[in-house]
Each structure stands twice: as structure tokens, then as C-alpha cells.
Amino acid sequence: MTPSPDDDPILAISRPHADLMKYYLIAAFVIPPLFPILMTIGAIRYRTMRYKFTGEGISMSWGLLFRKEIIIQYSRIQDIHLRSNLVERWLGLSKVLVQTASGSSSAEMTLEGIKEFEAVRDFLYHRMRGVKDIDPPVQETSGGGDTLASPELAATLREIAAELRGLRSDMAARKDDDV
């Protein structure tokens, strides 16, 4: 599926928004004794997190010592959820949870720090369902007419329907004779 100009803002997303670092800072303040550890983990995650939207799928990677990368093809996506807590809503952020049919009840991928979360969700829904092309492609017959609007095709389909009705009534009549 070829990308359209409407998809350019989504395809350009490669890093989380800077407000995600603010979120990690606020979240680290919740447990003061663990603040240095939580802040270090959040800073490393924010600095190393990368997204890549392609024509075939989406990938996400993060990590400094132990690098983790998840790649999901659009055809494997089963469901998409948006989740945000009070602080994330205040910052204008949301998590996009992408689920596949992997057998796990949790999300296979969680895109964090996205400001355009509704646009990302809609983009992924369009890609997973293959409805990017709203108008179906017009196929031409050997006669040069459109296949979908051909009068010959409509007449043939009416003849087939009439023949099926006739067969159905013949079968009903035979069934009544056998009883």
C-alpha cells in the first residue's frame, strides 16, 4: 500500500514528544526514595526510544545496554487502544496500545509520548483493514466498459438469479411430490 500525502505527518514520527520526559519526571516524584533510579530509567528510555512507520508495518526500539525492538506488520494488528492517565491527559499525551493475535492479553507494542495519538490510531486502523483506497479500482472488460457498471454483467446476473429461482421452485415441487 503506497503512502498518501495525508500519511506524511504520521510517517514522520520517529521519537516521542518532549513532554514524555516531563511525565517520567512527575512519575518519579511519586516514590521519593526511588527518584534517582526511576528518573535514570525514564531518561534512558526517553533518549533511546525510536519509532518507524513504513509501508509494511511499524517498529519501536529502546534500550541502552539491552536493546529491545518490536516490529509489527499492519496485517497482524488485531486491535488498537488509547490509554492515558490524568497526568498524561494534562500533558496532552496518550499511549497507543497495539494488540496482535499473539495469545497474550496485553498489548504487543505500546507507543508512548504521542501527541497525535488519534491520528496515529486512525492511520493504524486504515492500514490494518486495508481501506486506504476508498474507491475500488475499476477493471475494464474486453468490451471497454467498466466491470462494475456493465449492462451486460447486470443482465447476466439477472438471468442467473432467475435460473436459481426456477431451480429452487422445481426442487420444492419434487419434495412435495415425494411426501
Sequence and secondary structure as in RCSB ss.txt:
>XXXX:A:sequence
MTPSPDDDPILAISRPHADLMKYYLIAAFVIPPLFPILMTIGAIRYRTMRYKFTGEGISMSWGLLFRKEIIIQYS
RIQDIHLRSNLVERWLGLSKVLVQTASGSSSAEMTLEGIKEFEAVRDFLYHRMRGVKDIDPPVQETSGGGDTLAS
PELAATLREIAAELRGLRSDMAARKDDDV
>XXXX:A:secstr
    GGGHHHHT  S  THHHHHHHHHHTTSGGGHHHHHHHHHHHHHH EEEE SSEEEEEE SSS EEEEEEGG
GEEEEEEE  HHHHHHT EEEEEEESSS SS SEEEEEESSHHHHHHHHHHHHHT S SS    B TTSSBSTT 
HHHHHHHHHHHHHHHHHHHHHHHHHHHH 
